[in-house]
Amino acid sequence: MAGMGRRKPRRSLEAMRAATRKEESYSVESRTVPAYEMLGDLLLELNQPEQAVAAYTAALKKAPARFNSLVGAARASRAMGDLEKQRSYYEVLVEMLHSRIWSTGIRGS
């Protein structure tokens, strides 16, 4: 979908927005990449960072600890020039990773 986004942006956005509506109509969490995360990726690729942040935020409402949605939201925030928002997303990632490392016992020597 990434390459198609540049060649046919309107068609790509329509398809991704339809996917988000379909995913929302189900009450189960996606077992693959959430449609809102894919929409955020596409919007970021199409240089629409404000809308990308909104899409990533929607993905994070359903899966708050989703690594790729957090990274995407941080990247989109940076593209908007909102470095404070970027920092807040990365802080969540660092905290999340730190707690996982300590809870699993995986630590460097």
C-alpha positions as CSV (number, residue, x, y, z in Angstrom):
1,M,0.0,0.0,0.0
2,A,2.9,2.3,0.7
3,G,3.9,2.7,-3.0
4,M,0.3,3.0,-4.1
5,G,-0.2,5.9,-1.6
6,R,2.1,8.1,-3.7
7,R,0.7,7.1,-7.1
8,K,-3.0,7.2,-6.1
9,P,-3.3,9.0,-2.8
10,R,-7.1,9.7,-3.0
11,R,-7.8,6.0,-3.8
12,S,-5.4,4.8,-1.1
13,L,-6.9,7.1,1.6
14,E,-10.5,6.0,0.7
15,A,-9.5,2.4,1.0
16,M,-7.8,2.9,4.4
17,R,-10.6,5.0,5.7
18,A,-13.0,2.3,4.7
19,A,-10.8,-0.3,6.5
20,T,-10.9,1.8,9.7
21,R,-14.7,2.0,9.5
22,K,-14.9,-1.8,9.0
23,E,-12.5,-2.5,11.8
24,E,-14.5,-0.2,14.1
25,S,-17.7,-2.1,13.3
26,Y,-16.2,-5.2,14.9
27,S,-15.8,-5.2,18.6
28,V,-12.7,-7.3,18.6
29,E,-9.1,-6.0,18.5
30,S,-7.3,-6.5,15.2
31,R,-4.9,-9.5,15.1
32,T,-2.8,-7.8,12.5
33,V,-1.8,-4.1,12.1
34,P,-4.7,-1.9,13.2
35,A,-6.3,-0.1,10.3
36,Y,-5.9,3.3,12.1
37,E,-2.1,2.6,12.3
38,M,-1.9,1.8,8.6
39,L,-3.9,5.0,7.9
40,G,-1.5,7.0,10.0
41,D,1.4,5.5,8.1
42,L,-0.2,6.4,4.8
43,L,-1.0,9.9,5.9
44,L,2.5,10.4,7.1
45,E,3.9,9.2,3.8
46,L,1.5,11.7,2.0
47,N,2.9,14.5,4.2
48,Q,-0.2,15.0,6.2
49,P,1.2,14.7,9.7
50,E,-1.7,16.4,11.6
51,Q,-4.1,13.8,10.2
52,A,-1.5,11.1,10.8
53,V,-1.3,12.0,14.5
54,A,-5.1,11.7,14.7
55,A,-5.1,8.3,13.1
56,Y,-2.3,7.0,15.4
57,T,-4.2,8.4,18.4
58,A,-7.2,6.5,17.4
59,A,-5.1,3.3,17.1
60,L,-3.7,3.9,20.6
61,K,-7.1,4.2,22.1
62,K,-7.7,0.6,21.3
63,A,-4.1,-0.6,22.0
64,P,-2.3,2.0,24.2
65,A,1.0,0.1,24.3
66,R,1.3,-0.5,20.6
67,F,5.0,0.2,19.8
68,N,4.5,1.1,16.1
69,S,1.6,3.4,16.8
70,L,3.6,5.3,19.4
71,V,6.6,5.6,17.1
72,G,4.3,6.7,14.2
73,A,2.7,9.3,16.4
74,A,6.1,10.6,17.5
75,R,7.3,10.8,13.9
76,A,4.2,12.6,12.8
77,S,4.4,15.0,15.8
78,R,8.0,15.9,14.7
79,A,6.9,16.4,11.1
80,M,4.3,18.9,12.5
81,G,7.1,20.6,14.4
82,D,5.5,19.7,17.8
83,L,8.7,18.5,19.6
84,E,7.0,18.5,23.0
85,K,4.3,16.1,21.7
86,Q,7.1,14.0,20.0
87,R,8.9,13.8,23.3
88,S,5.8,12.7,25.2
89,Y,5.3,9.8,22.8
90,Y,8.9,8.7,23.1
91,E,8.8,9.0,26.9
92,V,5.8,6.6,26.9
93,L,7.9,4.2,24.7
94,V,10.9,4.4,27.0
95,E,8.8,3.8,30.1
96,M,7.0,0.9,28.4
97,L,10.2,-0.7,27.3
98,H,11.9,-0.1,30.6
99,S,9.1,-1.8,32.5
100,R,9.1,-4.8,30.1
101,I,12.8,-5.3,30.5
102,W,12.6,-5.3,34.3
103,S,9.5,-7.4,34.4
104,T,11.0,-10.1,32.2
105,G,14.4,-10.1,33.8
106,I,16.1,-9.2,30.5
107,R,18.9,-6.9,31.4
108,G,22.3,-6.1,30.1
109,S,25.3,-7.1,32.1
